[in-house]
Amino acid sequence: MSDEGSETPSNPPRASRFREHTNTSNSIRPPPDELWKDIAIDNLIDKFNEENAAPPPTSRKSSRENSAPELRA
């Protein structure tokens, strides 16, 4: 008869794969804000935010001008 108590694994049990994949501590993160200051893109970000906050531009052309011309025989 074999003794089951003597067959202990040398490695600890592995964490679940679900827990490994949902662990966000190893996720890619953006660099700190201090590093963004060196490239001076604050004005670009502000302009982008202003453009997105503004209402979409309206076309002044009528839909008739944008359509194909009618061919009369």
C-alpha positions in Angstrom: 0.0 0.0 0.0 1.2 3.5 -0.8 1.1 6.2 1.7 -0.8 9.2 0.2 0.6 11.6 2.7 4.1 11.2 1.4 3.1 12.2 -2.2 2.8 16.0 -1.5 3.6 18.2 -4.5 6.8 20.3 -4.3 5.1 23.3 -5.9 2.3 25.2 -4.2 -1.1 25.0 -5.9 -1.5 27.4 -8.9 -3.9 30.3 -8.7 -6.9 30.1 -10.9 -6.5 31.3 -14.5 -9.5 33.6 -14.0 -7.7 35.4 -11.2 -4.6 35.7 -13.3 -6.4 37.2 -16.2 -8.4 39.6 -14.1 -5.4 40.8 -12.2 -4.9 44.4 -13.3 -1.6 45.0 -11.4 0.3 43.7 -14.4 -1.6 45.7 -17.0 0.0 48.3 -19.2 -0.4 51.7 -17.8 0.4 55.2 -19.2 3.5 56.9 -17.9 3.2 59.5 -15.1 2.1 63.0 -15.9 5.6 64.4 -15.4 6.8 62.6 -18.6 3.9 64.1 -20.7 5.0 67.6 -19.7 8.3 67.3 -21.6 6.6 66.9 -25.0 4.3 69.9 -24.5 1.1 68.5 -26.0 -1.3 70.3 -23.6 -2.5 72.7 -26.2 -3.2 69.8 -28.6 -5.2 68.1 -25.9 -7.2 71.3 -25.1 -7.9 71.8 -28.8 -9.1 68.2 -29.2 -11.4 68.6 -26.2 -12.8 71.9 -27.5 -13.5 70.3 -30.9 -15.3 67.4 -29.4 -17.4 69.6 -27.1 -18.5 71.8 -30.0 -21.7 70.8 -32.0 -21.0 69.1 -35.3 -20.6 71.4 -38.3 -23.6 71.7 -40.5 -23.3 71.7 -44.3 -24.6 74.8 -46.0 -25.2 73.1 -49.3 -28.6 71.8 -50.0 -29.1 68.1 -50.6 -30.1 68.9 -54.2 -26.7 70.3 -54.9 -25.0 67.2 -53.6 -27.0 64.8 -55.7 -26.2 63.7 -59.2 -27.6 65.9 -62.0 -30.8 64.8 -63.7 -30.5 63.8 -67.3 -33.4 65.0 -69.5 -34.0 63.5 -72.9 
